[in-house]
């Protein structure tokens, strides 16, 4: 190597070949400073042109950084974005910029660096070069102390004199962003010393001005720089978990660097979108992009991806909650909406008559769907972008045709020379009427009213041409161009609601709508069929279905672990598949442009990171509706996912959302965040509640009364013992977590601890041993036989007569010999004496405590244990409909005594009179069942049975719904219902779709004997229509009353004709009472606006400590 | 207080269907406290006497037995100087199915058949065993003197 090239080689590194060095030397006339600049500008790829003024190809050269910048656009905002936006940047550069345009000066700042080299001479006015200490260089070790918390990051930037000798380094705060911009090759820097001591010593300050220049690369669309790389790396990306994280991180770094530079250069936008207004949140934006900021305020990919599946766990739920009163504020405006619209009658194809408020909803929805792009949208700045003027550089001439302005998207750090136009208005919205107001019908009326003309299907070009006029790549408009339009409205709903939707759709239609279900085995629809005029008008599918198809299409394992590939890679995969023209294997759902997409119970996608959410985002269709009674369940971010699905710019940009809403809400500025959310919601949401008034001030809907009562119960001593033991165990574990300071991390497991005593309060052992009778139902004949066989045994006659009495006695309830009260819940002792269950058990317990054997308190016959007790139930049944059913159900074990009464009545002494009386009555027959006492007493189940028994007496037709969060509890309830002859159905998460439907159908069918539905809070809280019942029992409280309330509203909703009575069972002096307190406090505390996150965390700790106090 | 209903009912029934030779009156200020009068059974040494007792229903009644005590001095092997009564159903043989009525009947029966083999007042029992007639005379005398 010639010696004149040595300084260059030293600086640029040994990997740069000699011819290139020579070339650089030549074109710069030996000026090392310029040569290095040229090198980094990428000019060296065109050595045939020795003249310095011909750079046109800005493609990055061999100096491409090793850092992947392929995801420089934020993952969330790129659903379905193809690469076409990128040509814009490249062409515009060619077209507009003069040859010497880049690097383009954008400002200068004064920097105080510190010297590292001694004995280097510098003087004021000397030019200096700013260059990066490469990560592999020896400085990495020393840089640790400058990096503070981010010791792994190499931020070192040094400045050298014109000969390349290192003078010193940039201060850390500047180096942090300068280093990143240099790594990304977005900017270049040149300095001029304005102050330096005449002789440098290590550590002395050197002050210089630093001019910043943007490179051409900074103006490349992110899409282009990414996509090519992503495509190349697809195989790799799919297989590796870390890639996405790295990309997101890299984006974050870029955002941080760009925005910090703009801040430090004091660049102010010369124009912003009028509706958004000037950005005041520089610091928020930076906080959001701050590298190494805590994961809770970053998109927290790393944290959340891993636990995507378990996102529903209680741990996250509690965080960043939005209180009810805050929700009220949010919804307030949305509620005003409907009234402004004159009601619209649905077309005659709809067989239902709509209520006035539903017609208003229809009007609103039609209005939302008709929102067309207004002509001046093209002149409006895209809300995410800001316009900047290029500052003038001293001593620098300006070409007249050079661009004067440029545009920055501070949320993605994209820059552009071309005017970014406003996005298309979102066509759709959030239909958030409270449960029971008939959202389903409202949507159906929309489908009837607003259909796609079949003619529009044939020449699809028309639809395309309109769309393709959109120049600027926005997420919504450009994706649709690749797909063929369909007239179909796709309805996505939870599996359990598919049949409900289908039935409602069929019932609502006069037959002019074609309705199909796309689920399970009935998935034989191709995308081609969907685009034909013969396509179904309504296609109903489940979240699970689209999720699995999406994963299949993207080559993902739906259950698998590599779940943190975000949209970008999947979208590009989708495109990859399409370009292979592999339409058949692809899912029909993702290859057409639906006329309308409706997500029912859309809070299913409240987490933006789940595969289900991503699948929903990827469905195409211009009209996008979200239907949910609770758009915000807990966190404001719940809403983001919905907005993102609707592609409602600018809010569908996650970074934008975080900056304006999440961060202010979580930190100081709750009020402001709420205000912003309100303004987001207002145009998007229609919400009415049961209490909403129409324009005349009348409630829009009249539901029968609902009364909710808390019924306090006491544990029996034995239950209490068990409870205490479990509670202690839980407490120990809690103190352990407390001591380790990991309580909040273990929030979820503490939940489990808590649930145990609650659940176990019920789950006691079954009785065993005893009289030689089997567990379960006792054969009455056997019992009678036993008594009659041993005539001489004292009490046997008595026993027989007791049974006679049971059968014949009028409705008069006998008195308990112990408490002298009516024997509501009696038990039989083996001697056939009777007593209240609680009295007898209390007595036996006392005997046991005294160390003595139990006996009958009346005749002292013994020994008796709890397991020997028998329960009996007498039922007066109306002769119709179920008595025949029942005897078949009961089978052999239970004697239907109404028949044997007549037989045995002959032998009975003196009782035949009343007996015949009974029979001649004819309207009712008496059934007696005697069973062994299978369960030890359980306060809740006893109470439940008490209510159900009374109900059955009062009105046998009454139906009840019993909620519990514990399936074990439901098991016990089922057993006890069986025991007492209550037909019931059960709905929990384990049911297949078909069985669910069957179960719901049976419960709705008035002729079906089932009068009770056991239902798990989790499986049945959402969406179901259970208006067949008007009694609700909540066996246990849930943390968040909203969940319970939602469950109750399954019954108390439109269609309910009778008053609804709700009983909530709470056992005194247990966790349950404390949960009630927490339920109340939650509302109270959260209503105090301005509570910081630390405070709210404190509140959670307080919750837990309270429980274990 | 579910059990107070039982007490009310018992009191009511004692008033409605009084047991011959026994009266029990609840204090107005304390429904658990009864003034009891038992007439000495005929053909017993206590015939002609009117014996006053107090009866108290503890908090846990009927799970625990009532407390009964003679206020009138009585010469009886199963009743001591303080009026305490040795009766199994007032102790370990109590059953919640028993009531005030049955308790007082038992006490009345005890007067008819003293049981010196299970004594509470040892000297009286001794006297009863060694010279029953003399003891009966003493009992009659006490009855005459005290149980008026």
Interface residues (C-beta under 8 A of the other chain):
Chain A: X817 X818 X819 X820 X821 X839 X842 X843 X846 X852 X857 X858 X860
Chain B: X2 X3 X5 X6 X9 X10 X62 X63 X92 X95 X96 X97
